[in-house]
């Protein structure tokens, strides 16, 4: 195993003497500590076979305590910064990686992305390399390195990019929505996520197939009858000690009543600002032989939201709960290489250790999440969705953030767009192009082996992807990509 204290020191401003303290329960996670003082300079994460997967440095903390300043260093050109990031990637990544993109990040630093390539087709493999945050003087601030295995598939390419665009344009690619802009509610057309790509055999790839996520349906529901108080739903009991701070309320254990300053509340109702309220309950729980029925948990979530918001049957849709299928194809041991076989054995051992640890150390109640989608006259307003987490054994509302739109402005919004759906759709389609790309067959952080297929995906020249089209003025708003340089 590498001596990370020596290796990483060269990448830290001022090169302070450091040590790494690993988590007692997880030896793949560590804090970068000043060797002589109790100062935390950053964090690292390693894979199970000892490869670096994450590196983060607190430059301000280091400069404040080591008599060093960025003013002592010259600002580098974009090509020089790419070279610095490339040196870091070459030292810590397993595969040969290629520069893909450089973007501005926050005015003080840049994100530089390196990816592996399908050399035969000269296509980048998304999420296969490293993302480096680097400042103007060339110091690495953070890095995420993808060290997992991947496979490439080579299906027959049966259609061209123009064919793919023609196929995609048979469908409406925008939909009417509502968003808040500088305190005002406005109608706008947004890109639909239903159709994300076209496979090289000519069939449409939906968002579910492209991102490996199921399309979740949402349904209406009847008026909610409330039979419990908000306190009861949060698990408040008569022996708890209540403290009010402005509009916020905090409940403590009875024995903490005389020592509130040092105690942690077990239930919080906290007002962040005028429109956001956070609820959290960490009261004790006991694992039972069986969980409460889903219908009971759903009613708890509805009663909670009804108590807080009111008339939720007129304002929200409730997303259906996903049902997961545990059936999946398993490669036979004969189909695996010796390296892959060893990798999967290590992965299985790691998962067994995690399960044992979770059984011993889990101190929070498992919960079911119910998602309520704000709905106004048939239009979903995703940014005001509410997620209610309900404990599966107690039925207690464990966690929820309530964010509400301005009801007066929403009700007074003119729902008749000046720009028609057909006009907005034509604007969008006129600007899109299609290109052949490697796409992952799933987008699941827990998966360890990515399989890359071939699809035609949408792209916009100069990275000017359309974010929305104003339904009144027709003005186009583009995503702020801030791309400075792209690889070939």
N, C-alpha and C positions, 0 to 999 in steps of 0.2 A: 504493500500500500504506500502511496506517495506521502512524503512529509509535507502536508498541506501548509504548515506554518512557513516553511521556507519557500515553497513554490508560489504561494499567493502574495507573499510579502512584496515581491517585485512589482505587483500590480496596484499597490496601495501607495497613495501620495505620502511622501516623507519616509517611506519604508520603515515604519515603526516595528519594534520587536513584538511579535504577537504569539499567542497560543490559541488553540481551538478547544473549547469545552463541549463535548458531545452530550446530547440528551441521555439521561440515565435509562430511559425506556426505549430510545430509538437512536442507535449509533449512526444512522445516516443523516442526522440533523445536528448541526453544531453552531455555536456562537464564536465569532472571532473576537478575542479578548486581548487587551493590552497585557503584555507579559508581566508588567510591574505594577499595574494599577487595575482597579475594578472598573474598567471602561469597556463598553461593548462597541466594537467598531463595525460589526456586520454579521452576516449569517451565511452559512453554506449548507447545501444539501448534496448528498451523494446517492448514487444508485446502490443496489445491493452488492454489486461486484466492484464497488469502490470508485466509480467514475463520477466526475463532477457533473451535477445536473442543475445547480442553482448557486449563484454567488451574488451577494448584495453588500455594498459598502456605504456607510454613513460618512460622507466626506466632511460635513460640517463638524461632526464629533471629532474626527481625526485632526482637522486643522485647528480646532479650538484648543486641543490639548497637546499639540506637538509643535507649536511655533512654526507652522508652515502655512503658506498662502498660495492661492491660485495666481496671484499677481506675479509670482516668481517665474511663471511658465508662460511661454508664448501660445497664442491660439493657433491651432493647426488648420490646414486646408482640408476640405472634404476627402480628398484622395489620401492624405496623410492619416486622417482619422480611420478611414477604411483599412489602411495598412496596420494600424495599431490593433483594431478589432480582429483583423485577420490573424495576427500573431497569437492572440489569445485563443482563437478558435483552433488554430493548428496545434497548439500545445495540449488542448483539453478534449477535443472531439475525436471520435473514433474514425470517421470516414472522411474522404476528401470532399470538402464543401466548397461551394461557389458563392460569390457575392450576388445577392438578389436585389436588395433595395436599401436605400438610406432615406430616412424621413426625419423632419424636425419633430422634437418631442415636446419640450416645454419652454423653448426660448433659450435654455441653458445647456441642453444636451440633445443628442440624436439617438435614434434607434437604427441599428444596422443589422440587417437580416442576411444570414448565410443559409443555403439549403443544399441538400444533396441533389444530384441530377440524374435523370434518365438520359444517359449519354447518347444512346441510339437515336432518340427523338429530340434531344436537346431541350428537355422540359424539366423545370424545377419540381421537386417533391415537397409539397407544403408540410410544415411542421416536422421537418426531418433533420434540421440542422441546429442553428443557434440564433438567438435574438440578443443583441448586445446593446446596452445603453451606455453611451460614452459622452463625456463632457467635451467642451471645446478645446481643452488642453490635452486631451488624449488619455484621460484616466477612466478606467472602467468603473461605472457606478453599479450596474447590475448585469447579470447574464442568465439566460435560461437556455440550457443545452438539452436537446432531445437525443437521448442515448439509446433509444429502443430499437428493436429490429423492424425491418419492413420487407415486403415482397412486392414485385412488379408483375402485373398481368398484361398480356399483349393481345387484346381482342382485335378482330379485323376492323379496319377503318372503312366503313361502307358509304359515308356521306362527307360532303365538304362543309366548310364553315358557313358558306352561303346557304347551303341546304339546311343546316342547323338553325340559322336565323329564320328562315322561312317557316320551319316547323314550329319554332317557339312563338313566332308572331301570329300564329293562328289563334292564340289565346290572348285575353286581356292581361296586360302585364302591370297595370296600376289599379288601385282601388281608392275610393273616397274615404278619408279619415278626418279626425279632429285632433288638433294639437294646440297646446298653449304657447303663445309667442309673445314675449314681453308683457305678460299679464293678460293678454287678450286671447279668447278662443277663436280659432280660425279653421275653415275648411281647407283641406289640401289633399292632393293625390299622392299616394305613397306606392313604391314598388311592391308588388305582391311577392310573397315568399313561396307560393304554391309551385312555381316552375323555376327551377334553379339552373338547369343545364339540359343538354341533349346528348344522349349516349352516342357513341360512334356507330351504333347500328341503326340510329334514327329515332329511337323512342325517347319520349320526354322523361326526364328524371325529376321527380317531385322533390320538395324539400325534405319529405320523410325519407326518401331513398338516398338523397344526396348528403344529408346531414345525419343519417341514421337516427332520426327522431320521429316519433309518431305524431301525426296530426291529431291534436286533442280537440274533441268537440266540446262545445259549451251549450248549456241548456238553461231554459227559464225554470222558475220554480214559484210556488205559491206564496202567499203572505205568511210571514213567520210569526208564530205565537211564542211569546217570551214567557218562560216559567221560572227563570233563574235571574238573579241579579248579576251585574258585572263582577262584583266581588266574589260571588260564589263560583262563577265560571273561571276566575283566576286562581281559585283555591284559597282565598282569604278565610281565616278562622278567627273566632272570638278572642283567642289568647295572643294574637299578633299585636305588635306595637306599630301604630300608624304615625307617619311624619309627613306633613304637607310643606312643599316648597313652591310657592306661587300656585300655578295650576297643577303642578306635578304632585304625585302621591307615591310614597314608599312605605312598604310594610316590612317590619323586622321581626325576628323571633322575640318572644316575650322576654327572654333572658338578656337580650341585647338592649333593652329599653334604657338602661342607665349608661350605656357605652356606645351610643349611636355613631360617634365620629370614627371609631375603629371598626365598626361592623359593616357587613355588606347586606343590603336589602335583599329579601327573598322574593319580593314582588315589586315591580316597578310599573307605574303609569307616568310616562315622561313626555312632556311637551317640548319638542325640539324647536318649533316655531309655531306660527299661527295656523299652519295647515298640516303639520305632521305630529302624530302622537305614536310613541313606541310603547308596547306592552310586553312585559317579560315576567314569567313566573318560574321560579326554580325550587318550588316546595318539594318536600320529600315524596317519594313514591316507592311502591313495592311491585316487583315483577310477579304477575299472576300466571296461572296456568293457561289462560286464554285472554286475548285482547277483547276490548269492547267492540260490538258490531259496528261496521262502517257507517250504517245509518244513524246510530246514536252519536258517533263522532261528528257526522255531518250536521246534525241538528244542533250540537253544541256550537259549532262554528257559525251556523246561521244565527242562533240566538245572540251570540257575542256581537256579530256585525250589526244585527238589527238594533241592539241596545246602544251601540256607539253611533251608527249612522242614521238608521230609521228608513222604513219603506224600501228595503233593499231588493224586494221582489220587482220593483219598478226600475231599479237602477243598475242591477248587476245580472250577469249570467254566471252560472257555476260550471267550471270545467269538470268533465268526467274524469274519474280516477282511471289511470292507466293500469291495464292488466299485463303482467310480464310473463313471458313464456320462457321456461328454463331449458327448453330443448335447443340444442345447437350441435353443429357438426364438429366432430373431433378427429384430428389427424391421427392415423395409426403411428406407433412408434417407429415402424419401418420407413415411414415417409419423412422422418426428421433427420437432419444432419446431426453429427455428434455435438456440434456447438449448440444447435437448437435444443437438443435433448437435455444438455446440461443446463441451459437457460431455463427451460420449463421446470426442471427439478428444483432449481433454486427458487423460482417463482412460487411453486407449490409449498415449499418450506416456509417462505416468507408469509404467505397467506395463512398458513396454519398458526404461525406465531402471532399474527395480527388478530386472529379469532380468539386465541387464548388470552391475549392482552385485553381485548374488548370485553370479554366475559368477566375478567377480574377487575378492570378499572372503570368501566362505564358508569358514570355518575349522573347521566341525564336520561330522562325518560324517552324512549323511542316515540316518534310522533307521526301523524298523517297530516299532509299539507292539503288544504282546500283552497283553490284559487278562484277568486271572484273577479270577473272582468267587467269593468265599467262599460255600460251600454247606453247610448243615447240615440233614440229614434232609429235603431237598427244599425248604428255604427259603433264598433268596438273602440274604446280608448285605452289601448294597452298600457300607456304610461301611468294610468291610475288603477292598475290591477292591485288587488289586495290578497296577500297570502296569509292564511290563518293556520298555524301549527297546533294540532290538538294531540295531547298525550294519549297513547293507545290503551293504557291501563286505567288512568284516572279520569280521562275526559277533560282535563284542565287545559285551558288555553295557554300554551307554553310560550308562544312568541308571535307577535304580529306588529306590523307597522301600518298605520292608517295614514294615507295621503289622499286628500280630497280635492277635486277641482272646485273652482268658483261657480257655485250653482246658479247664481243670478246671471252671470255672463254666459253660462252654458245654455240656460233656458232661453235667453234672448238672442242666441246665435241664429242667423238666417241660414236655413238648411238648404237653400236653393243655390247651387254653385253657378257662377257665370260661365266658367269653362266646363264643357261637357266631358263625360268620361271618355268618349271617342276622341275628342281633341287632345286631352291629356295623354291618352294611350299612344296616339300618333307621335306626339312630341318625344315621349320616352323611347319608342321603337326607332325613331329616326336617329337617335344618338347611340344606340347600343351596337356593339360589334361582338362577334363570337370568335373564340380561339381555342385550339386544342390544348388541353391541360391534363396533368396528372391530378387525380382527385382521390382522397382517401375514402375507403368504403365505409368508414364510420367516423364519428367524432366523439369518442368516449375516452375520457382521461384515464379510465381504469384499464383500458385495453393495452396490451404490451406489444403486439405485433400489428402494424398497419399494412393493409393491402391496397396498393394504388392501382386504380383503373384508369380508363381514358374517356374523357367527356369533352364536349364543347361547352365552354362557360362564357357568360357575359363579361365583357370588359368595356371600359370607357377610355378613349384616348386621353393621355396626360393625367390619368388617374382621376378624372373629373366625373365620378359616379354621381348620379342623381339621387339626392336624399328625399326631395319632395317637390311638388309643383303646386304653387298657390292656386286654389280653385276659383279665386276671384280675379286676380291680376294675370295669371299665367306665368308669373315669375318662377324661374327654376332655381332651387337651392341645391348646391353640390356639397358632397361630403368634403371635409377639410383634410385632405390626404397629406399635404405638405411634403410630397415626394421630391427629394433633391437629386437623386440619381438612381438609375435602375440597372441591373445586370442584364446580360444578353444570354 
